[in-house]
Amino acid sequence: MKNMSKYSIKDLEKITGVKAHTIRIWERRYGIIQPERSKTNIRSYSDSDLRKLLNISMLNSSGIKISHLAKLSSIDLEAKILELSRSSKSIGFHIEKLTLATVNFNEELFESILSKCVLESGMESTITDVLFPFFERIGVLWQVGSISPAQEHFISNLIRQKLFASIDSLSGKSLEGASKVLIYLKEGELHEVGILFYNYILRRNGYSTLYLGQDLPFKDLKNAVNDYNPDYIISSFISPINPEDINAYLINMEKSFEGKTIMITGLQLKQDGVVVPNSMDLITSPQKFKDLLQLK
C-alpha cells in the first residue's frame, strides 16, 4: 500500500484537478509547495503539500489570483476557505471540500459541508448532485491508489450513517400493495452507498424494500428471492472485478431470476468487454433510476 504521506505529481493532479504542468509552474514561479526529490530527481509530496494545493486550487477557482495566494500563510488560506465556504453554493466547491475532508480524516469539515448542502438543497438533491459525483471521484482515486483504503472507508462510513438515518426516518411508510424490491451486494462487494441511496428513494416513494446489504453469497440471494418474491432486484458493482467474471455473474442472475426486473449499476459495468443482458436495466444515474420506475 502506498505511504499515505507521499504523493506523486500525478496523484496531486488526480486529487486536486490541477494539471501537473500547472503545479510545476506554481512551484517554480511562486514556491507554493516544495517537493522532496529522489536521487533520480522524481518529485514526491506530503499530506501538507496536498492540503495546501487543494486550498489554493479552490481559492484560485473562485477568482483569487495565484500571485496573491502565494503570499498567504497556511492559516490565512484556511481562513479564506472558511469564508468562501459560508458564501459558496458551487457544487464543484463542495466536492473539493469533501475531498479535503477525506484526505485529512476531518469529520467536522465533512459535517459542516454536508449540513450546508442539506440546508440549501435538501437531502435528496445533496446526495444526487454532490455526494454521488464526489463518491464516484473518490472511488476512482481509490482504485488508482491516489487515496488509501482507510481514507475511502472513513468518508464512506460517514455518508452511510447519514443515509441509514434518512432511511430509518421513512420506516413503516410503504404503501399498501406497493411493489417489492430486494436490494443487495454480491459476495465480496462492500461499497453500498449507491444502493443505500436507491433504498432511500424507494422508501420515500412508498415501495416495500428488503435491504440485505453487503457481501451476500449467491445461494443466500436465491433463498431470499424465493422467500420474499420481489418484483425488482437491485445490485451494484464497484469493487474491481474482471469482465469475464461480471458477465458470468450477470448471466447467472438472468437465468436464476427469470420474470424479475433486475436493475444494476456501478463503475465496473463501464469496463470494456462487459455485456449487460438486454433483460436487465442499467442504472447510469439517479435520474435514470427515477425514470425507470417513474419516481418523483
Helices and strands as residue ranges (DSSP letters): H 9-16, H 20-30, E 36-37, E 43-44, H 47-61, H 66-69, H 74-87, H 91-104, H 107-121, H 123-125, I 126-131, H 132-143, H 149-168, E 180-186, H 193-204, E 208-216, H 218-228, E 232-236, H 243-256, E 261-265, G 267-270, E 281-282, H 286-293
